[in-house]
Amino acid sequence: MRDAASPLELAERVLIPCVFAARHIDVMRQVLRDTAAQLIAHLKRSFDGGIAHRPSPDN
């Protein structure tokens, strides 16, 4: 039978995966923010100089 883990070993087993998960969440959140900002900028450019200002085919 295995000896009981020390409090430090238990803390490492619990905290290290939590730290990696937290870092992963932060990275994913930043990627989503950047992607959303790029999409919004693209849509603004499309409407500012594109679709909204094109003359209709009937004119």
N, CA, C and O atoms as a Tripos MOL2 file, in Angstrom:
@<TRIPOS>MOLECULE
protein
  236   235    59     0     0
PROTEIN
NO_CHARGES

@<TRIPOS>ATOM
      1 N           0.8380   -1.1830    0.0000 N.3       1 MET1
      2 CA          0.0000    0.0000    0.0000 C.3       1 MET1
      3 C           0.8830    1.2470    0.0000 C.2       1 MET1
      4 O           1.9520    1.2700    0.6110 O.2       1 MET1
      5 N           0.4400    2.2240   -0.6580 N.am      2 ARG2
      6 CA          1.1970    3.4560   -0.8170 C.3       2 ARG2
      7 C           1.0760    4.3330    0.4140 C.2       2 ARG2
      8 O           0.0360    4.3570    1.0720 O.2       2 ARG2
      9 N           2.1470    5.0550    0.7240 N.am      3 ASP3
     10 CA          2.1070    6.0050    1.8400 C.3       3 ASP3
     11 C           1.1910    7.1670    1.4780 C.2       3 ASP3
     12 O           1.0000    7.4900    0.3050 O.2       3 ASP3
     13 N           0.6380    7.7770    2.4980 N.am      4 ALA4
     14 CA         -0.2230    8.9440    2.2740 C.3       4 ALA4
     15 C           0.6180   10.0780    1.6910 C.2       4 ALA4
     16 O           1.7600   10.2930    2.0990 O.2       4 ALA4
     17 N           0.0510   10.7830    0.7530 N.am      5 ALA5
     18 CA          0.7630   11.8910    0.1260 C.3       5 ALA5
     19 C           0.8830   13.0480    1.1070 C.2       5 ALA5
     20 O          -0.0040   13.2940    1.9250 O.2       5 ALA5
     21 N           1.9890   13.7390    1.0020 N.am      6 SER6
     22 CA          2.1840   14.9010    1.8680 C.3       6 SER6
     23 C           1.2540   16.0220    1.4130 C.2       6 SER6
     24 O           0.7860   16.0170    0.2740 O.2       6 SER6
     25 N           0.9850   16.9790    2.2940 N.am      7 PRO7
     26 CA          0.1500   18.1200    1.8840 C.3       7 PRO7
     27 C           0.7190   18.8520    0.6690 C.2       7 PRO7
     28 O          -0.0370   19.3420   -0.1700 O.2       7 PRO7
     29 N           2.0360   18.9280    0.5720 N.am      8 LEU8
     30 CA          2.6530   19.5890   -0.5800 C.3       8 LEU8
     31 C           2.3660   18.8190   -1.8680 C.2       8 LEU8
     32 O           2.0360   19.4180   -2.8920 O.2       8 LEU8
     33 N           2.4910   17.4980   -1.8170 N.am      9 GLU9
     34 CA          2.1920   16.6850   -3.0010 C.3       9 GLU9
     35 C           0.7310   16.8220   -3.4060 C.2       9 GLU9
     36 O           0.4160   16.9250   -4.5920 O.2       9 GLU9
     37 N          -0.1550   16.8220   -2.4250 N.am     10 LEU10
     38 CA         -1.5790   16.9910   -2.7330 C.3      10 LEU10
     39 C          -1.8420   18.3560   -3.3540 C.2      10 LEU10
     40 O          -2.5950   18.4730   -4.3210 O.2      10 LEU10
     41 N          -1.2200   19.3790   -2.7970 N.am     11 ALA11
     42 CA         -1.3970   20.7290   -3.3350 C.3      11 ALA11
     43 C          -0.8920   20.8030   -4.7750 C.2      11 ALA11
     44 O          -1.5270   21.4180   -5.6310 O.2      11 ALA11
     45 N           0.2610   20.1690   -5.0370 N.am     12 GLU12
     46 CA          0.7970   20.1720   -6.3990 C.3      12 GLU12
     47 C          -0.1390   19.4500   -7.3610 C.2      12 GLU12
     48 O          -0.3490   19.9050   -8.4860 O.2      12 GLU12
     49 N          -0.6930   18.3400   -6.9280 N.am     13 ARG13
     50 CA         -1.5990   17.5700   -7.7950 C.3      13 ARG13
     51 C          -2.8650   18.3470   -8.1160 C.2      13 ARG13
     52 O          -3.4320   18.1930   -9.1970 O.2      13 ARG13
     53 N          -3.3070   19.1700   -7.1950 N.am     14 VAL14
     54 CA         -4.5480   19.9200   -7.3990 C.3      14 VAL14
     55 C          -4.2780   21.2660   -8.0650 C.2      14 VAL14
     56 O          -4.9680   21.6380   -9.0140 O.2      14 VAL14
     57 N          -3.2800   21.9950   -7.5750 N.am     15 LEU15
     58 CA         -3.0670   23.3670   -8.0330 C.3      15 LEU15
     59 C          -2.4500   23.4710   -9.4190 C.2      15 LEU15
     60 O          -2.8210   24.3530  -10.1940 O.2      15 LEU15
     61 N          -1.5200   22.5910   -9.7390 N.am     16 ILE16
     62 CA         -0.8590   22.6990  -11.0460 C.3      16 ILE16
     63 C          -1.8600   22.5370  -12.1930 C.2      16 ILE16
     64 O          -1.8350   23.3530  -13.1150 O.2      16 ILE16
     65 N          -2.7340   21.5340  -12.1860 N.am     17 PRO17
     66 CA         -3.7430   21.4690  -13.2580 C.3      17 PRO17
     67 C          -4.6710   22.6860  -13.2630 C.2      17 PRO17
     68 O          -5.1020   23.1300  -14.3270 O.2      17 PRO17
     69 N          -4.9770   23.2220  -12.0880 N.am     18 CYS18
     70 CA         -5.8340   24.4140  -12.0200 C.3      18 CYS18
     71 C          -5.1470   25.6170  -12.6550 C.2      18 CYS18
     72 O          -5.7790   26.4010  -13.3640 O.2      18 CYS18
     73 N          -3.8540   25.7580  -12.3980 N.am     19 VAL19
     74 CA         -3.0970   26.8700  -12.9840 C.3      19 VAL19
     75 C          -3.0670   26.7350  -14.5020 C.2      19 VAL19
     76 O          -3.2840   27.7140  -15.2160 O.2      19 VAL19
     77 N          -2.7980   25.5280  -14.9990 N.am     20 PHE20
     78 CA         -2.7880   25.3280  -16.4480 C.3      20 PHE20
     79 C          -4.1660   25.5930  -17.0480 C.2      20 PHE20
     80 O          -4.2670   26.1950  -18.1170 O.2      20 PHE20
     81 N          -5.2170   25.1560  -16.3810 N.am     21 ALA21
     82 CA         -6.5760   25.3960  -16.8750 C.3      21 ALA21
     83 C          -6.8860   26.8840  -16.8950 C.2      21 ALA21
     84 O          -7.4840   27.3830  -17.8490 O.2      21 ALA21
     85 N          -6.4840   27.5930  -15.8510 N.am     22 ALA22
     86 CA         -6.7330   29.0340  -15.7920 C.3      22 ALA22
     87 C          -5.9880   29.7540  -16.9110 C.2      22 ALA22
     88 O          -6.5360   30.6600  -17.5390 O.2      22 ALA22
     89 N          -4.7450   29.3570  -17.1610 N.am     23 ARG23
     90 CA         -3.9770   29.9680  -18.2470 C.3      23 ARG23
     91 C          -4.6460   29.6810  -19.5880 C.2      23 ARG23
     92 O          -4.7210   30.5590  -20.4470 O.2      23 ARG23
     93 N          -5.1300   28.4600  -19.7660 N.am     24 HIS24
     94 CA         -5.7980   28.0810  -21.0030 C.3      24 HIS24
     95 C          -7.0540   28.9280  -21.2070 C.2      24 HIS24
     96 O          -7.3180   29.4000  -22.3120 O.2      24 HIS24
     97 N          -7.8220   29.1170  -20.1420 N.am     25 ILE25
     98 CA         -9.0390   29.9300  -20.2270 C.3      25 ILE25
     99 C          -8.6860   31.3640  -20.5980 C.2      25 ILE25
    100 O          -9.3640   31.9690  -21.4290 O.2      25 ILE25
    101 N          -7.6340   31.9190  -19.9940 N.am     26 ASP26
    102 CA         -7.2110   33.2840  -20.3210 C.3      26 ASP26
    103 C          -6.8020   33.4030  -21.7860 C.2      26 ASP26
    104 O          -7.1420   34.3760  -22.4580 O.2      26 ASP26
    105 N          -6.0730   32.4060  -22.2710 N.am     27 VAL27
    106 CA         -5.6390   32.4260  -23.6690 C.3      27 VAL27
    107 C          -6.8470   32.3480  -24.5920 C.2      27 VAL27
    108 O          -6.9330   33.1000  -25.5630 O.2      27 VAL27
    109 N          -7.7800   31.4480  -24.3020 N.am     28 MET28
    110 CA         -8.9710   31.3040  -25.1410 C.3      28 MET28
    111 C          -9.8110   32.5780  -25.1190 C.2      28 MET28
    112 O         -10.3470   32.9920  -26.1470 O.2      28 MET28
    113 N          -9.9210   33.1920  -23.9570 N.am     29 ARG29
    114 CA        -10.6820   34.4420  -23.8400 C.3      29 ARG29
    115 C         -10.0430   35.5330  -24.6980 C.2      29 ARG29
    116 O         -10.7510   36.2840  -25.3670 O.2      29 ARG29
    117 N          -8.7180   35.6270  -24.6870 N.am     30 GLN30
    118 CA         -8.0220   36.6270  -25.4890 C.3      30 GLN30
    119 C          -8.1900   36.3420  -26.9770 C.2      30 GLN30
    120 O          -8.3810   37.2680  -27.7650 O.2      30 GLN30
    121 N          -8.1210   35.0760  -27.3690 N.am     31 VAL31
    122 CA         -8.3240   34.7140  -28.7770 C.3      31 VAL31
    123 C          -9.7260   35.1180  -29.2230 C.2      31 VAL31
    124 O          -9.8970   35.6720  -30.3090 O.2      31 VAL31
    125 N         -10.7260   34.8440  -28.3880 N.am     32 LEU32
    126 CA        -12.0960   35.2230  -28.7360 C.3      32 LEU32
    127 C         -12.2420   36.7330  -28.8480 C.2      32 LEU32
    128 O         -12.9080   37.2280  -29.7570 O.2      32 LEU32
    129 N         -11.6200   37.4720  -27.9220 N.am     33 ARG33
    130 CA        -11.6750   38.9400  -27.9820 C.3      33 ARG33
    131 C         -11.0540   39.4550  -29.2690 C.2      33 ARG33
    132 O         -11.6290   40.3060  -29.9490 O.2      33 ARG33
    133 N          -9.8710   38.9330  -29.6030 N.am     34 ASP34
    134 CA         -9.1780   39.3730  -30.8150 C.3      34 ASP34
    135 C          -9.9800   39.0420  -32.0640 C.2      34 ASP34
    136 O         -10.0870   39.8640  -32.9750 O.2      34 ASP34
    137 N         -10.5410   37.8430  -32.1070 N.am     35 THR35
    138 CA        -11.3400   37.4290  -33.2600 C.3      35 THR35
    139 C         -12.5840   38.2960  -33.3970 C.2      35 THR35
    140 O         -12.9320   38.7160  -34.5010 O.2      35 THR35
    141 N         -13.2510   38.5630  -32.2870 N.am     36 ALA36
    142 CA        -14.4400   39.4170  -32.3200 C.3      36 ALA36
    143 C         -14.0780   40.8230  -32.7840 C.2      36 ALA36
    144 O         -14.8130   41.4170  -33.5720 O.2      36 ALA36
    145 N         -12.9650   41.3630  -32.3130 N.am     37 ALA37
    146 CA        -12.5390   42.7030  -32.7190 C.3      37 ALA37
    147 C         -12.2440   42.7430  -34.2140 C.2      37 ALA37
    148 O         -12.6040   43.7060  -34.8920 O.2      37 ALA37
    149 N         -11.5910   41.7050  -34.7320 N.am     38 GLN38
    150 CA        -11.3040   41.6490  -36.1660 C.3      38 GLN38
    151 C         -12.5840   41.5460  -36.9810 C.2      38 GLN38
    152 O         -12.7100   42.1870  -38.0240 O.2      38 GLN38
    153 N         -13.5300   40.7470  -36.5150 N.am     39 LEU39
    154 CA        -14.8010   40.6000  -37.2160 C.3      39 LEU39
    155 C         -15.5670   41.9170  -37.2310 C.2      39 LEU39
    156 O         -16.1080   42.3100  -38.2650 O.2      39 LEU39
    157 N         -15.6160   42.5970  -36.0950 N.am     40 ILE40
    158 CA        -16.3140   43.8820  -36.0180 C.3      40 ILE40
    159 C         -15.6510   44.8970  -36.9470 C.2      40 ILE40
    160 O         -16.3410   45.6270  -37.6580 O.2      40 ILE40
    161 N         -14.3200   44.9480  -36.9480 N.am     41 ALA41
    162 CA        -13.6100   45.8730  -37.8300 C.3      41 ALA41
    163 C         -13.9000   45.5510  -39.2950 C.2      41 ALA41
    164 O         -14.1000   46.4580  -40.1020 O.2      41 ALA41
    165 N         -13.9210   44.2820  -39.6330 N.am     42 HIS42
    166 CA        -14.2180   43.8740  -41.0070 C.3      42 HIS42
    167 C         -15.6340   44.2890  -41.4040 C.2      42 HIS42
    168 O         -15.8490   44.8170  -42.4950 O.2      42 HIS42
    169 N         -16.5940   44.0490  -40.5160 N.am     43 LEU43
    170 CA        -17.9750   44.4230  -40.8150 C.3      43 LEU43
    171 C         -18.1240   45.9310  -40.9500 C.2      43 LEU43
    172 O         -18.8550   46.4030  -41.8210 O.2      43 LEU43
    173 N         -17.4420   46.6930  -40.1020 N.am     44 LYS44
    174 CA        -17.5020   48.1590  -40.2100 C.3      44 LYS44
    175 C         -16.9480   48.6170  -41.5500 C.2      44 LYS44
    176 O         -17.5330   49.4760  -42.2110 O.2      44 LYS44
    177 N         -15.8070   48.0360  -41.9520 N.am     45 ARG45
    178 CA        -15.2280   48.4020  -43.2510 C.3      45 ARG45
    179 C         -16.1780   48.0360  -44.3830 C.2      45 ARG45
    180 O         -16.3250   48.7930  -45.3420 O.2      45 ARG45
    181 N         -16.8160   46.8900  -44.2760 N.am     46 SER46
    182 CA        -17.7360   46.4480  -45.3220 C.3      46 SER46
    183 C         -18.9080   47.4040  -45.4580 C.2      46 SER46
    184 O         -19.3180   47.7400  -46.5690 O.2      46 SER46
    185 N         -19.4440   47.8370  -44.3360 N.am     47 PHE47
    186 CA        -20.6050   48.7150  -44.3930 C.3      47 PHE47
    187 C         -20.2190   50.1590  -44.6690 C.2      47 PHE47
    188 O         -20.9820   50.8760  -45.3160 O.2      47 PHE47
    189 N         -19.0630   50.6070  -44.2010 N.am     48 ASP48
    190 CA        -18.6450   51.9900  -44.4300 C.3      48 ASP48
    191 C         -18.2880   52.2350  -45.8910 C.2      48 ASP48
    192 O         -18.6670   53.2620  -46.4540 O.2      48 ASP48
    193 N         -17.5770   51.3240  -46.5010 N.am     49 GLY49
    194 CA        -17.1360   51.5570  -47.8620 C.3      49 GLY49
    195 C         -17.6800   50.5520  -48.8420 C.2      49 GLY49
    196 O         -17.2460   50.5080  -49.9930 O.2      49 GLY49
    197 N         -18.6020   49.7590  -48.4150 N.am     50 GLY50
    198 CA        -19.0500   48.6850  -49.2800 C.3      50 GLY50
    199 C         -20.5360   48.6830  -49.4950 C.2      50 GLY50
    200 O         -21.0790   49.5580  -50.1690 O.2      50 GLY50
    201 N         -21.1840   47.7170  -48.9340 N.am     51 ILE51
    202 CA        -22.5850   47.4190  -49.1930 C.3      51 ILE51
    203 C         -23.4910   48.6260  -48.9760 C.2      51 ILE51
    204 O         -24.3560   48.8990  -49.8090 O.2      51 ILE51
    205 N         -23.3150   49.3420  -47.8910 N.am     52 ALA52
    206 CA        -24.2390   50.4220  -47.5420 C.3      52 ALA52
    207 C         -24.1700   51.5860  -48.5180 C.2      52 ALA52
    208 O         -25.1550   52.3070  -48.6760 O.2      52 ALA52
    209 N         -23.0180   51.7950  -49.1890 N.am     53 HIS53
    210 CA        -22.8650   52.9600  -50.0570 C.3      53 HIS53
    211 C         -22.9210   52.6200  -51.5390 C.2      53 HIS53
    212 O         -22.7300   53.4960  -52.3820 O.2      53 HIS53
    213 N         -23.1750   51.3850  -51.8590 N.am     54 ARG54
    214 CA        -23.2880   51.0140  -53.2690 C.3      54 ARG54
    215 C         -24.6480   51.4640  -53.8000 C.2      54 ARG54
    216 O         -25.6660   51.3180  -53.1230 O.2      54 ARG54
    217 N         -24.6550   52.0010  -54.9930 N.am     55 PRO55
    218 CA        -25.9570   52.3650  -55.5790 C.3      55 PRO55
    219 C         -26.7560   51.1080  -55.9120 C.2      55 PRO55
    220 O         -26.1910   50.0690  -56.2530 O.2      55 PRO55
    221 N         -28.0430   51.2200  -55.8090 N.am     56 SER56
    222 CA        -28.8830   50.0710  -56.1300 C.3      56 SER56
    223 C         -28.8860   49.8610  -57.6400 C.2      56 SER56
    224 O         -28.6870   50.8210  -58.3850 O.2      56 SER56
    225 N         -29.1030   48.6490  -58.1110 N.am     57 PRO57
    226 CA        -29.0940   48.3720  -59.5550 C.3      57 PRO57
    227 C         -30.2160   49.0920  -60.3020 C.2      57 PRO57
    228 O         -30.1230   49.2740  -61.5160 O.2      57 PRO57
    229 N         -31.2770   49.5050  -59.5980 N.am     58 ASP58
    230 CA        -32.4030   50.1700  -60.2540 C.3      58 ASP58
    231 C         -32.0770   51.6020  -60.6500 C.2      58 ASP58
    232 O         -32.7400   52.1540  -61.5290 O.2      58 ASP58
    233 N         -31.0760   52.2200  -60.0290 N.am     59 ASN59
    234 CA        -30.7720   53.6400  -60.3080 C.3      59 ASN59
    235 C         -29.8870   53.7950  -61.4900 C.2      59 ASN59
    236 O         -29.5370   54.9170  -61.8570 O.2      59 ASN59
@<TRIPOS>BOND
     1     1     2 1
     2     2     3 1
     3     3     4 2
     4     3     5 am
     5     5     6 1
     6     6     7 1
     7     7     8 2
     8     7     9 am
     9     9    10 1
    10    10    11 1
    11    11    12 2
    12    11    13 am
    13    13    14 1
    14    14    15 1
    15    15    16 2
    16    15    17 am
    17    17    18 1
    18    18    19 1
    19    19    20 2
    20    19    21 am
    21    21    22 1
    22    22    23 1
    23    23    24 2
    24    23    25 am
    25    25    26 1
    26    26    27 1
    27    27    28 2
    28    27    29 am
    29    29    30 1
    30    30    31 1
    31    31    32 2
    32    31    33 am
    33    33    34 1
    34    34    35 1
    35    35    36 2
    36    35    37 am
    37    37    38 1
    38    38    39 1
    39    39    40 2
    40    39    41 am
    41    41    42 1
    42    42    43 1
    43    43    44 2
    44    43    45 am
    45    45    46 1
    46    46    47 1
    47    47    48 2
    48    47    49 am
    49    49    50 1
    50    50    51 1
    51    51    52 2
    52    51    53 am
    53    53    54 1
    54    54    55 1
    55    55    56 2
    56    55    57 am
    57    57    58 1
    58    58    59 1
    59    59    60 2
    60    59    61 am
    61    61    62 1
    62    62    63 1
    63    63    64 2
    64    63    65 am
    65    65    66 1
    66    66    67 1
    67    67    68 2
    68    67    69 am
    69    69    70 1
    70    70    71 1
    71    71    72 2
    72    71    73 am
    73    73    74 1
    74    74    75 1
    75    75    76 2
    76    75    77 am
    77    77    78 1
    78    78    79 1
    79    79    80 2
    80    79    81 am
    81    81    82 1
    82    82    83 1
    83    83    84 2
    84    83    85 am
    85    85    86 1
    86    86    87 1
    87    87    88 2
    88    87    89 am
    89    89    90 1
    90    90    91 1
    91    91    92 2
    92    91    93 am
    93    93    94 1
    94    94    95 1
    95    95    96 2
    96    95    97 am
    97    97    98 1
    98    98    99 1
    99    99   100 2
   100    99   101 am
   101   101   102 1
   102   102   103 1
   103   103   104 2
   104   103   105 am
   105   105   106 1
   106   106   107 1
   107   107   108 2
   108   107   109 am
   109   109   110 1
   110   110   111 1
   111   111   112 2
   112   111   113 am
   113   113   114 1
   114   114   115 1
   115   115   116 2
   116   115   117 am
   117   117   118 1
   118   118   119 1
   119   119   120 2
   120   119   121 am
   121   121   122 1
   122   122   123 1
   123   123   124 2
   124   123   125 am
   125   125   126 1
   126   126   127 1
   127   127   128 2
   128   127   129 am
   129   129   130 1
   130   130   131 1
   131   131   132 2
   132   131   133 am
   133   133   134 1
   134   134   135 1
   135   135   136 2
   136   135   137 am
   137   137   138 1
   138   138   139 1
   139   139   140 2
   140   139   141 am
   141   141   142 1
   142   142   143 1
   143   143   144 2
   144   143   145 am
   145   145   146 1
   146   146   147 1
   147   147   148 2
   148   147   149 am
   149   149   150 1
   150   150   151 1
   151   151   152 2
   152   151   153 am
   153   153   154 1
   154   154   155 1
   155   155   156 2
   156   155   157 am
   157   157   158 1
   158   158   159 1
   159   159   160 2
   160   159   161 am
   161   161   162 1
   162   162   163 1
   163   163   164 2
   164   163   165 am
   165   165   166 1
   166   166   167 1
   167   167   168 2
   168   167   169 am
   169   169   170 1
   170   170   171 1
   171   171   172 2
   172   171   173 am
   173   173   174 1
   174   174   175 1
   175   175   176 2
   176   175   177 am
   177   177   178 1
   178   178   179 1
   179   179   180 2
   180   179   181 am
   181   181   182 1
   182   182   183 1
   183   183   184 2
   184   183   185 am
   185   185   186 1
   186   186   187 1
   187   187   188 2
   188   187   189 am
   189   189   190 1
   190   190   191 1
   191   191   192 2
   192   191   193 am
   193   193   194 1
   194   194   195 1
   195   195   196 2
   196   195   197 am
   197   197   198 1
   198   198   199 1
   199   199   200 2
   200   199   201 am
   201   201   202 1
   202   202   203 1
   203   203   204 2
   204   203   205 am
   205   205   206 1
   206   206   207 1
   207   207   208 2
   208   207   209 am
   209   209   210 1
   210   210   211 1
   211   211   212 2
   212   211   213 am
   213   213   214 1
   214   214   215 1
   215   215   216 2
   216   215   217 am
   217   217   218 1
   218   218   219 1
   219   219   220 2
   220   219   221 am
   221   221   222 1
   222   222   223 1
   223   223   224 2
   224   223   225 am
   225   225   226 1
   226   226   227 1
   227   227   228 2
   228   227   229 am
   229   229   230 1
   230   230   231 1
   231   231   232 2
   232   231   233 am
   233   233   234 1
   234   234   235 1
   235   235   236 2
@<TRIPOS>SUBSTRUCTURE
     1 MET1         2 RESIDUE 1 A MET
     2 ARG2         6 RESIDUE 1 A ARG
     3 ASP3        10 RESIDUE 1 A ASP
     4 ALA4        14 RESIDUE 1 A ALA
     5 ALA5        18 RESIDUE 1 A ALA
     6 SER6        22 RESIDUE 1 A SER
     7 PRO7        26 RESIDUE 1 A PRO
     8 LEU8        30 RESIDUE 1 A LEU
     9 GLU9        34 RESIDUE 1 A GLU
    10 LEU10       38 RESIDUE 1 A LEU
    11 ALA11       42 RESIDUE 1 A ALA
    12 GLU12       46 RESIDUE 1 A GLU
    13 ARG13       50 RESIDUE 1 A ARG
    14 VAL14       54 RESIDUE 1 A VAL
    15 LEU15       58 RESIDUE 1 A LEU
    16 ILE16       62 RESIDUE 1 A ILE
    17 PRO17       66 RESIDUE 1 A PRO
    18 CYS18       70 RESIDUE 1 A CYS
    19 VAL19       74 RESIDUE 1 A VAL
    20 PHE20       78 RESIDUE 1 A PHE
    21 ALA21       82 RESIDUE 1 A ALA
    22 ALA22       86 RESIDUE 1 A ALA
    23 ARG23       90 RESIDUE 1 A ARG
    24 HIS24       94 RESIDUE 1 A HIS
    25 ILE25       98 RESIDUE 1 A ILE
    26 ASP26      102 RESIDUE 1 A ASP
    27 VAL27      106 RESIDUE 1 A VAL
    28 MET28      110 RESIDUE 1 A MET
    29 ARG29      114 RESIDUE 1 A ARG
    30 GLN30      118 RESIDUE 1 A GLN
    31 VAL31      122 RESIDUE 1 A VAL
    32 LEU32      126 RESIDUE 1 A LEU
    33 ARG33      130 RESIDUE 1 A ARG
    34 ASP34      134 RESIDUE 1 A ASP
    35 THR35      138 RESIDUE 1 A THR
    36 ALA36      142 RESIDUE 1 A ALA
    37 ALA37      146 RESIDUE 1 A ALA
    38 GLN38      150 RESIDUE 1 A GLN
    39 LEU39      154 RESIDUE 1 A LEU
    40 ILE40      158 RESIDUE 1 A ILE
    41 ALA41      162 RESIDUE 1 A ALA
    42 HIS42      166 RESIDUE 1 A HIS
    43 LEU43      170 RESIDUE 1 A LEU
    44 LYS44      174 RESIDUE 1 A LYS
    45 ARG45      178 RESIDUE 1 A ARG
    46 SER46      182 RESIDUE 1 A SER
    47 PHE47      186 RESIDUE 1 A PHE
    48 ASP48      190 RESIDUE 1 A ASP
    49 GLY49      194 RESIDUE 1 A GLY
    50 GLY50      198 RESIDUE 1 A GLY
    51 ILE51      202 RESIDUE 1 A ILE
    52 ALA52      206 RESIDUE 1 A ALA
    53 HIS53      210 RESIDUE 1 A HIS
    54 ARG54      214 RESIDUE 1 A ARG
    55 PRO55      218 RESIDUE 1 A PRO
    56 SER56      222 RESIDUE 1 A SER
    57 PRO57      226 RESIDUE 1 A PRO
    58 ASP58      230 RESIDUE 1 A ASP
    59 ASN59      234 RESIDUE 1 A ASN
